[in-house]
């Protein structure tokens, strides 16, 4: 049995229960020949969409399974308002079918031998089945799929049927495990609109698992970042994704360049500081940010810069407001769909994203001398450890 620390006070919890929030405090350990994994997560999900973000293997699906009752925690408590799903101390473990949780699985888990209508109404009984099924088929605009089997409809239509099945039971919590991962952009956009509209009308806690930065901003009101079984960051999409405080979160959020650095000068009069990148003589001017308990000067930290936030010039720029202009040489180019990924050596290796047009017009190619332009506020400062200086 794994002990779980309680961080939520009784008074606060009572207030959250009145608002029908989802209160999760769980610990669960897995052990096998390959790894020993401990999920230890505490969070409160308000009515609305909470994004659960993290790398594969972080424990996202396990956390959802604990809420749904498909996995049993070793310790902790899960409740929606006054409805207790699980309480390790009191020996409460509510059955899956009594929790009222809607769940859309990664693989959808539609019954292949049942029609769309039969799949949607599977969890209902009596006279309510046809009434509710008809209503949600109409609201989702999929009445024409009523008699079709899953193999007879498109991927996007199967996703809509799976979502309708999760919602038709009028759940008190909705769990969505990467429901849009396999969809094309137009279908994904329509599904997001449907989900947002349903959420506005019902206002229940929704946990939405995704790897997509775009979905975080399109849907999320709050973001939880799970890493190796622990919640390492939480806040609004803007707070977590555009100003990450940990390197792991920065990489998940799409910061391709994460660099160890040492503060060499504090420029309080203009709200910035100069940081020397480890192993080089390259210096960057960044926002003045305190990242630890000690003095800012001589602090070790990390600087995250998105590849799309760096401008590339083929002649030396002058008269710019940007404070960081770094000369360098192109090491390689790689086209990924409509983006060209350039690796540039400017004393440290940097990754830069270019459009196809920019590559062609500027005649960028390996070996070409270039200048990288980085605005001060495109440098996101995070806590770091003392790096091994090599230069």
C-alpha positions as CSV (number, residue, x, y, z in Angstrom):
1,X,0.0,0.0,0.0
2,X,1.4,3.4,-1.0
3,X,0.9,6.3,1.5
4,X,-0.5,9.5,-0.1
5,X,0.1,12.9,1.4
6,X,-3.1,15.0,1.7
7,X,-2.6,18.6,0.5
8,X,-6.2,19.8,0.3
9,X,-7.8,21.2,3.4
10,X,-11.3,20.2,4.7
11,X,-12.7,23.7,4.3
12,X,-11.4,24.1,0.8
13,X,-12.6,20.6,-0.2
14,X,-16.1,21.3,1.1
15,X,-16.3,24.4,-1.0
16,X,-15.1,22.5,-4.1
17,X,-17.7,19.7,-3.6
18,X,-20.4,22.3,-3.5
19,X,-19.3,23.4,-7.0
20,X,-19.2,19.7,-8.2
21,X,-15.5,19.7,-8.9
22,X,-13.5,16.5,-9.5
23,X,-11.1,16.0,-6.7
24,X,-8.3,13.5,-7.5
25,X,-5.6,12.4,-5.0
26,X,-4.2,9.0,-6.0
27,X,-1.2,6.8,-5.8
28,X,-0.7,3.7,-7.8
29,X,2.5,1.6,-8.4
30,X,3.3,-0.7,-11.3
31,X,6.3,-3.0,-11.3
32,X,7.6,-5.3,-14.1
33,X,10.9,-6.4,-15.5
34,X,11.2,-3.2,-17.5
35,X,10.3,-0.5,-15.0
36,X,9.0,0.5,-11.6
37,X,6.4,3.2,-12.1
38,X,4.6,5.2,-9.5
39,X,1.7,7.5,-10.3
40,X,1.2,10.0,-7.5
41,X,-1.1,12.8,-8.6
42,X,-3.2,15.4,-6.8
43,X,-5.4,17.8,-8.7
44,X,-8.8,19.5,-8.7
45,X,-10.6,19.8,-12.0
46,X,-13.3,22.4,-12.2
47,X,-16.3,22.2,-14.5
48,X,-14.9,22.8,-17.9
49,X,-12.1,21.3,-19.9
50,X,-8.8,20.4,-18.2
51,X,-6.1,19.4,-20.6
52,X,-3.8,16.5,-19.4
53,X,-0.6,17.0,-21.3
54,X,2.5,14.8,-21.2
55,X,4.8,12.4,-23.0
56,X,4.0,8.8,-23.7
57,X,4.4,6.7,-20.6
58,X,3.8,9.6,-18.2
59,X,0.7,8.0,-16.6
60,X,-2.1,9.9,-18.4
61,X,-4.2,6.9,-19.3
62,X,-3.6,5.3,-15.9
63,X,-4.9,8.4,-14.2
64,X,-8.0,8.4,-16.4
65,X,-8.5,4.7,-15.7
66,X,-8.4,5.3,-11.9
67,X,-11.1,8.0,-12.3
68,X,-13.3,5.7,-14.4
69,X,-12.8,2.7,-12.1
70,X,-10.9,0.6,-14.6
71,X,-7.8,0.7,-12.4
72,X,-7.8,0.7,-8.6
73,X,-5.4,3.1,-6.8
74,X,-3.2,1.8,-4.0
75,X,-4.2,4.9,-1.9
76,X,-6.0,8.2,-2.1
77,X,-9.5,9.6,-2.8
78,X,-11.5,10.4,-5.9
79,X,-14.7,12.3,-5.7
80,X,-17.1,14.6,-7.7
81,X,-18.7,16.9,-5.2
82,X,-20.1,14.7,-2.5
83,X,-20.1,11.6,-4.7
84,X,-17.1,9.4,-3.7
85,X,-15.7,7.1,-6.3
86,X,-12.8,5.9,-4.3
87,X,-11.5,6.3,-0.8
88,X,-8.7,4.1,0.3
89,X,-9.0,4.9,4.0
90,X,-12.7,4.2,4.1
91,X,-12.6,1.2,1.8
92,X,-14.9,2.8,-0.8
93,X,-14.5,1.7,-4.4
94,X,-17.6,2.5,-6.5
95,X,-18.3,0.1,-9.4
96,X,-17.6,1.4,-12.9
97,X,-21.3,1.4,-13.9
98,X,-22.3,3.4,-10.9
99,X,-19.8,6.3,-11.3
100,X,-21.6,8.0,-14.2
101,X,-18.3,8.6,-16.0
102,X,-18.2,9.0,-19.8
103,X,-15.0,7.7,-21.4
104,X,-13.8,8.0,-25.0
105,X,-10.9,5.6,-25.4
106,X,-7.9,6.0,-27.7
107,X,-9.0,3.1,-29.9
108,X,-12.7,4.2,-29.5
109,X,-13.7,0.6,-28.4
110,X,-16.9,0.6,-30.6
111,X,-18.6,-2.8,-30.9
112,X,-18.1,-3.9,-34.5
113,X,-21.3,-6.0,-34.7
114,X,-23.5,-3.1,-33.5
115,X,-24.9,-0.2,-35.4
116,X,-24.1,3.4,-34.5
117,X,-27.4,3.8,-32.7
118,X,-26.9,0.5,-30.8
119,X,-23.3,1.5,-29.8
120,X,-24.5,4.8,-28.5
121,X,-27.4,3.4,-26.5
122,X,-25.5,0.4,-25.2
123,X,-25.2,1.7,-21.7
124,X,-28.9,2.7,-21.4
125,X,-31.9,0.7,-20.5
126,X,-35.7,0.7,-20.8
127,X,-37.6,3.5,-22.6
128,X,-34.8,6.0,-22.2
129,X,-32.5,4.3,-24.6
130,X,-34.3,5.2,-27.8
131,X,-35.3,8.7,-26.6
132,X,-31.8,9.7,-25.6
133,X,-30.1,8.0,-28.5
134,X,-32.4,9.8,-31.0
135,X,-31.7,13.1,-29.3
136,X,-27.9,12.9,-29.4
137,X,-27.8,11.5,-32.9
138,X,-29.7,14.6,-34.0
139,X,-27.7,17.0,-31.9
140,X,-24.4,15.6,-33.4
141,X,-25.8,15.6,-36.9
142,X,-25.3,11.9,-37.4
143,X,-28.8,10.6,-37.7
144,X,-28.0,9.3,-41.1
145,X,-25.5,6.9,-39.5
146,X,-28.1,5.3,-37.3
147,X,-28.1,1.8,-38.9
148,X,-24.4,1.7,-40.1
149,X,-21.8,-0.5,-38.5
150,X,-18.4,1.0,-37.5
151,X,-16.6,-0.5,-40.5
152,X,-19.2,1.3,-42.8
153,X,-18.4,4.8,-41.6
154,X,-15.4,7.1,-41.7
155,X,-12.8,7.7,-39.0
156,X,-14.3,11.1,-38.1
157,X,-17.8,9.6,-38.0
158,X,-16.6,6.8,-35.7
159,X,-15.1,9.5,-33.4
160,X,-18.5,11.3,-33.2
161,X,-20.3,8.0,-32.4
162,X,-17.8,7.3,-29.6
163,X,-18.2,10.8,-28.2
164,X,-22.0,10.5,-28.4
165,X,-21.9,7.2,-26.6
166,X,-19.9,8.8,-23.8
167,X,-22.3,11.8,-23.5
168,X,-25.7,10.0,-23.9
169,X,-25.5,8.7,-20.3
170,X,-25.4,12.4,-19.0
171,X,-22.1,11.9,-17.2
172,X,-20.9,13.8,-14.2
173,X,-17.4,13.5,-15.5
174,X,-16.1,13.1,-19.1
175,X,-12.7,11.5,-19.9
176,X,-11.3,11.9,-23.4
177,X,-8.1,10.0,-24.2
178,X,-6.6,11.6,-27.4
179,X,-10.0,11.5,-29.1
180,X,-8.9,13.6,-32.1
181,X,-5.4,12.2,-32.8
182,X,-6.3,10.4,-36.0
183,X,-8.5,13.1,-37.6
184,X,-7.8,15.5,-40.4
185,X,-7.8,19.2,-39.7
186,X,-11.4,20.0,-40.9
187,X,-12.9,17.0,-39.0
188,X,-10.9,17.9,-35.9
189,X,-12.1,21.5,-36.0
190,X,-15.8,20.3,-36.2
191,X,-15.3,17.9,-33.3
192,X,-13.7,20.7,-31.2
193,X,-16.7,23.0,-31.9
194,X,-19.1,20.2,-30.9
195,X,-17.3,19.5,-27.7
196,X,-17.0,23.1,-26.8
197,X,-20.7,23.7,-27.4
198,X,-21.7,20.6,-25.3
199,X,-19.4,21.7,-22.5
200,X,-21.0,25.2,-22.4
201,X,-24.4,23.6,-22.0
202,X,-23.6,21.0,-19.4
203,X,-20.6,22.4,-17.4
204,X,-19.1,19.2,-16.0
205,X,-15.4,18.4,-15.3
206,X,-13.8,17.1,-18.5
207,X,-10.3,15.7,-18.6
208,X,-8.9,15.8,-22.1
209,X,-5.6,14.0,-22.9
210,X,-3.6,15.2,-25.8
211,X,-0.1,15.6,-27.2
212,X,-1.2,18.4,-29.5
213,X,-0.2,22.0,-28.6
214,X,-2.9,23.3,-30.9
215,X,-5.6,21.4,-29.1
216,X,-4.3,22.7,-25.7
217,X,-5.0,26.3,-26.9
218,X,-8.2,25.5,-28.8
219,X,-9.9,23.6,-26.0
220,X,-8.2,24.0,-22.6
221,X,-9.2,26.3,-19.8
222,X,-6.6,24.7,-17.6
223,X,-3.6,22.5,-18.3
224,X,-2.0,19.8,-16.1
225,X,1.4,18.5,-17.2
226,X,2.2,15.0,-16.1
227,X,5.8,13.7,-16.1
228,X,6.8,10.3,-14.8
229,X,3.6,10.0,-12.7
230,X,3.7,13.4,-11.1
231,X,2.0,16.7,-12.0
232,X,4.9,19.0,-12.6
233,X,3.1,22.1,-13.9
234,X,-0.4,23.5,-14.0
235,X,-2.2,26.7,-15.0
236,X,-3.8,28.3,-18.0
237,X,-2.6,27.3,-21.4
238,X,-0.8,30.6,-21.7
239,X,1.0,30.2,-18.3
240,X,2.1,26.6,-18.9
241,X,2.7,26.5,-22.7
242,X,4.2,29.9,-23.5
243,X,6.1,30.5,-20.2
244,X,7.2,27.0,-19.0
245,X,9.3,26.8,-15.8
246,X,10.8,23.4,-16.4
247,X,12.9,22.0,-19.2
248,X,10.7,19.0,-19.7
249,X,7.6,21.1,-20.0
250,X,9.3,23.5,-22.4
251,X,10.2,20.6,-24.7
252,X,6.6,19.3,-24.6
253,X,5.3,22.8,-25.3
254,X,7.4,23.0,-28.4
255,X,10.6,24.9,-27.4
256,X,13.1,23.2,-29.6
257,X,16.1,25.1,-28.2
258,X,16.7,24.6,-24.4
259,X,20.1,25.9,-23.4
260,X,22.0,25.8,-20.1
261,X,23.2,29.3,-19.2
262,X,24.8,31.4,-16.5
263,X,23.7,35.0,-15.6
264,X,26.7,37.3,-16.2
265,X,25.0,40.7,-15.9
266,X,21.8,42.0,-14.4
267,X,20.4,45.1,-16.1
268,X,17.6,46.1,-13.7
269,X,17.1,49.6,-15.3
270,X,15.8,47.9,-18.4
271,X,14.3,44.8,-16.9
272,X,16.7,42.3,-18.5
273,X,19.8,40.2,-17.8
274,X,22.6,38.8,-19.9
275,X,23.2,35.1,-19.9
276,X,26.2,33.2,-21.3
277,X,25.3,29.9,-22.9
278,X,27.2,27.0,-21.4
279,X,30.2,25.7,-23.3
280,X,30.3,28.8,-25.5
281,X,31.0,32.5,-25.6
282,X,27.5,33.2,-26.8
283,X,25.5,35.7,-24.7
284,X,21.7,36.3,-24.9
285,X,19.7,39.1,-23.3
286,X,16.6,37.7,-21.6
287,X,13.9,39.1,-19.4
288,X,15.0,39.7,-15.8
289,X,13.5,36.7,-14.0
290,X,14.2,35.2,-10.6
291,X,14.4,31.4,-10.9
292,X,15.7,30.4,-7.5
293,X,16.1,31.5,-3.8
294,X,19.6,33.0,-4.3
295,X,20.7,36.2,-6.0
296,X,19.9,36.6,-9.7
297,X,23.5,37.4,-10.6
298,X,25.7,34.3,-11.2
299,X,22.6,32.1,-11.2
300,X,22.5,29.0,-13.3
301,X,19.4,28.6,-15.4
302,X,18.0,27.4,-18.7
303,X,16.8,29.4,-21.7
304,X,14.1,28.1,-23.9
305,X,13.5,29.5,-27.4
306,X,11.0,28.2,-29.9
307,X,12.4,27.4,-33.4
308,X,9.6,29.5,-34.9
309,X,10.5,32.6,-32.8
310,X,13.9,32.9,-34.4
311,X,14.4,35.1,-37.5
312,X,17.1,34.2,-40.0
313,X,18.8,36.8,-42.2
314,X,21.4,36.3,-44.9
315,X,22.9,39.8,-44.5
316,X,23.9,41.3,-41.2
317,X,20.8,43.1,-39.8
318,X,21.1,46.7,-38.5
319,X,18.7,49.1,-36.7
320,X,16.7,46.3,-35.0
321,X,14.8,46.5,-31.7
322,X,15.7,42.8,-31.1
323,X,18.6,42.6,-28.7
324,X,20.1,39.3,-29.8
325,X,21.7,39.0,-33.2
326,X,24.0,35.9,-33.6
327,X,26.2,35.2,-36.6
328,X,26.3,31.6,-37.6
329,X,26.6,29.0,-40.4
330,X,23.9,26.6,-41.6
331,X,24.7,23.0,-40.8
332,X,21.7,21.3,-42.4
333,X,18.2,21.7,-43.8
334,X,15.4,19.2,-43.5
335,X,11.9,19.7,-45.0
336,X,9.0,18.5,-42.8
337,X,5.7,19.0,-44.6
338,X,5.5,22.8,-45.2
339,X,8.3,23.7,-42.7
340,X,12.0,23.7,-43.3
341,X,14.0,22.8,-40.1
342,X,17.5,24.5,-40.2
343,X,20.3,23.6,-37.9
344,X,22.6,26.6,-37.4
345,X,26.0,26.7,-35.6
346,X,26.3,30.2,-34.0
347,X,28.7,29.1,-31.2
348,X,25.9,26.8,-30.0
349,X,23.7,24.8,-32.2
350,X,20.2,26.3,-32.7
351,X,17.2,24.9,-34.5
352,X,15.2,27.4,-36.7
353,X,12.0,26.9,-38.6
354,X,11.6,28.5,-42.1
355,X,8.9,28.5,-44.6
356,X,9.5,27.0,-48.0
357,X,9.3,30.4,-49.5
358,X,11.9,31.9,-47.1
359,X,14.3,29.0,-47.9
360,X,14.0,29.6,-51.6
361,X,14.0,33.4,-51.7
362,X,17.0,33.6,-49.3
363,X,18.7,30.7,-51.0
364,X,19.5,29.1,-47.7
365,X,21.6,26.0,-48.0
366,X,24.2,24.1,-45.8
367,X,27.4,26.1,-45.3
368,X,25.7,29.5,-45.9
369,X,26.6,32.3,-43.5
370,X,23.5,33.7,-41.7
371,X,22.5,35.8,-38.7
372,X,19.9,34.7,-36.2
373,X,17.7,37.3,-34.6
374,X,16.0,36.6,-31.3
375,X,13.8,39.1,-29.4
376,X,14.5,39.3,-25.7
377,X,10.9,38.2,-24.8
378,X,11.3,35.1,-27.0
379,X,13.8,33.9,-24.5
380,X,11.9,32.0,-21.8
381,X,13.9,31.5,-18.6
382,X,13.6,28.4,-16.5
383,X,15.4,27.0,-13.4
384,X,18.5,25.0,-14.1
385,X,21.4,23.2,-12.6
386,X,25.1,24.2,-12.8
387,X,26.3,23.2,-16.3
388,X,29.7,21.9,-17.1
389,X,31.5,24.8,-18.6
390,X,33.7,24.0,-21.6
391,X,34.4,27.4,-23.0
